[in-house]
Amino acid sequence: MRPKRLELEGFASFRERAVVDFGEGGLFALTGPTGSGKSSLIDAMTFALYGSVARYDDRKVVWPAITQGRQEARVRLDFEIGRESYTAVRVLRRSGPGRASTKEARLEHDGRVLAATEKQLTEAVEKLIGLPFEHFTRCVVLPQGEFAQFLHDAPKSRQDLLVELLDLDVYRRMAKAANERAAIAANEAAWRTRRLEQELQSATEPAREAARLRVASLRELAALVEAAAPRLAELLREATGARAEARAAQDRAARLAAVVAPPKALELAARLSGEKEREIAARAEVELATRSRQAAEASRTALRRSDEVRAVIQAHASRNRLAKEAAAARVELEAATAAERKSGKALSTAQRGVEEAQALREEALRENLASVLRETLRVGKPCPVCGVKVSKRARHEAHPGIEAADEALAAAVEARAAAEKELSRRGAEAAAAKERIEDRERRLAEAAAALEGKPAPAALEHELATIEQAEKVLEVARRREASAVETLTESSHRLAALEEEKGRAWRRFGEVRDPLAGLGAPPVERDDLARAWRELEAWAAGEAPRQRASADDRAARATAIEEERESVREELVAACADAGLVVGEREPRDACVAAIAAAEAELDRIDAAIAEANRLREEVKAHQESAVVAKSLGAHLGANRFEAWMLSRAIRGLLAAASQLLLELSSGQYSLAMDDKREFVVVDHASANEVRLARTLSGGETFLASLALALALSEHVSRLAARGAARLDALFLDEGFGALDPDTLEVVAGAIEELGARGHMVGIVTHVRELAERIPVRFEVTKDARTSRVEKVTD
């Protein structure tokens, strides 16, 4: 797996969108101050691939990856595996305090979506890369705190990792598959053996010969039955014909006995005659009533419409009412005018009262001027008479004369206002009365003009009475005509019903007679229904006995033929019984055909069973041989012996490469080995080749040993793989460079440069400026108060 381009936004300290274009470079550094976000770029790659971040310890905890203050984080990683390009995208959204969920997750390849959910994406990445998340962070991306894990792993955990990396588990799977195939082959052989013993034990040549002889015997019997078949068929046809003729004669006799005239056929003619006479009388009444109605309509048409006459009468009444209303309005106007004059006089009197009250008040004010001035004095203001500032306002009593004058003036003003209001009301009443007089006189003149030349009310009332009398006469004539028409209609309906009944009666007669015409029924004249029925009844009574005698003769002949046919059939049934066939209600021929079919099927079954038995014996032999071979292969691959040998070989190769790298990194002081418990140990060549556990190394020494293992694992894993596991084309180191002295740092840098020159992508995360400046491609990470940024720098 080789990353090509990383894009992230809202992830960790990268609030704003940032892009890291790795390109084709083999060696690069992520550098910058502590806390700037270098490790967050490594976390973003693992999150895009696996949906987890190693530094959070719990794979399910991902919400801290969202930038504080943002609602979602988005990461996109473009990467290659071999020559194939892929794109992994994940979008994480907050779903509550301390919670987040994946809003979007997909994996694309050549424009096709390979995975569209969070789970599908993780499973597809594990299958493509060949590593789960835990192993990916131990041999591809080595985050802070995980760098030395492979060195310190228990032998079992280290072995499981190598088995998965090198795909050595294929031998376990091969052994399991071989044992499963051996078991399946043994089961197949046993199943076929049971079939031979239980289901196919009768598949023998003697059984086949007995079945062949049975078929031949049944065919001879069938030939005998077939020879007698024409005689049996002829007897059956003769008996069937005689029985049919007997039933037909019996049926004719029954139909002849059933010929009886309907009870109402004789009285139908009388009913028709009476109804015709009533229909003629009703038609004459309709004609008379119609002439009376026409005469009444002519008389009514000569008169005016009643609503026109009533309209003129109403106009006379309206004019009289308007004359009365106009006279009343004149009386109201005179009364209103008198009241208005009286109110005017009252207003003049009230006005004089106000003027007199005002004069009396002014006189009271002159007499009590000093008291009035005291009312205007204010403390701190100058006196209006002497100009001296008033320091204290003296207490004084109101003058009774002024108060009385004020009260009298107020009463006079109130009386004047009441008089003004009354005068206004009376004026309005007079104006309204005047308007009513003008309206009534105008309408009265219009009514008089409209009635000019019209008859007097008495003449109009007489004309209206004449019109009403003519309308009553017309109504009576119309009711009489309607009643006559209804009576005629009812009579016509009854007459039509009787005619229809007559037609049905003749059709019923035809239904009874027509089927008997072939027996010699008498001819019919369609003028007298009763006579036709009497003649038919007499003929049927004489013909019925002759038909019953014919039916008895034909029934006796059918019985004799059936007895003869049964004698022939009994002979054939006896021959079938001798051959072991039970005929029952069937015909012997049918019994023979069914028996031959069953015997031939049995012969075919025995032939098929013999062929099946031969095939099963061959298959049992083949499955037994396959079981032996598969079981032998499973035994050779079982107990992990082959896998253990391959794993031991891989570990020796890895250990040799890592030991050589450690010698170079430690300037010849340390090399790696493995003890009897398969634990990593360090050989200290500067201390007489002292051997000690790798766990006893100092922090710097542990870093060198872990780096040697990581570089060796990345370099040699694909070469050691059992069947070409996916190459680990990239290695990311995020720990330890700051703890190295200058000389060791120089050696480490050289080893990393050499690995990059061999085609591997190696990325280191460091804030050590001396190491970063030796790397040809650097991604410098900076952070301000808002977001982290990354910039690519090349030498």
Secondary structure, DSSP 8 states (H G I E B T S, - for coil): -EEEEEEEESBTTB-S-EEEE-TT-SEEEEE-STTSSHHHHHHHHHHHHHS--GGGSSTT--GGGB-TT-SEEEEEEEEEETTEEEEEEEEEEEEETTEEEEEEEEEEETTEEEE-SHHHHHHHHHHHHS--HHHHHHHTEE-TT-TTHHHHS-HHHHHHHHHHHTTTHHHHHHHHHHHHHHHHHHHHHHHHHHHHHHTSTT--HHHHHHHHHHHHHHHHHHHHHHHHHHHHHHHHHHHHHHHHHHHHHHHHHHHHHT----GGGTTHHHHHHHHHHHHHHHHHHHHHHHHHHHHHHHHHHTS--HHHHHHHHHHHHHHHHHHHHHHHHHHHHHHHHHHHHHHHHHHHHHHHHHHHHHHHHHHHHHHTHHHHHHHH--TTSB-TTT--B--S-------HHHHHHHHHHHHHHHHHHHHHHHHHHHHHHHHHHHHHHHHHHHHHHHHHHHTTT---HHHHHHHHHHHHHHHHHHHHHHHHHHHHHHHHHHHHHHHHHHHHHHHHHHHHHHHHHGGGGGGT-----TT-HHHHHHHHHHHHHHHHHHHHHHHHHHHHHHHHHHHHHHHHHHHHHHHHHHTT---TTS-HHHHHHHHHHHHHHHHHHHHHHHHHHHHHHHHHHHHHHHHHHHHHHHHHHGGGHHHHHHHHHHHHHHHHHHHHHHHHHTTTSEEEEE-TTS-EEEEEGGGTTEEEEGGGS-HHHHHHHHHHHHHHHHHHHHHH-SS------EEEE-S-GGGS-HHHHHHHHHHHHHHHHTT-EEEEEE--HHHHTTSSEEEEEEE-SS-EEEEEEE-
